[in-house]
Amino acid sequence: MSIDKEKLSPMMQKYLETKEEYKDSIVFYRLGDFYEMFFDDAITASRELELTLTGKDCGLEERAPMCRSSTSCC
C-alpha cells in the first residue's frame, strides 16, 4: 500500500513510523481506552479477531481502514 505520509495527520505519521519498525507484526496503537489498528493491520485484525472494520479520517482523500478493541479485553 502506497501512502503519501506528508498528507497524514501527525498521529497517523507516528503510527506509520512505528509500523516501519515492526513490519511483520500487527501494531495495536493505544488511543485512550482503545487499541486501534490501521490500514492492512486493520483489515487482517478485523477478519481474524472478528472486529468491526470501519475507517478513520487521516488526512488522505479516503478514510484509512481502522478497527479497535477496548483496553479491557487485552
FENQUI-V95381 format. One line per field, one symbol per residue. burial: 1 if it has 24 or more other C-alpha atoms within 12 Angstrom, else 0. Layout:
burial: ???
This chain:
burial: 00000000000100110000000001111000001111111110110000001001010000011111100000
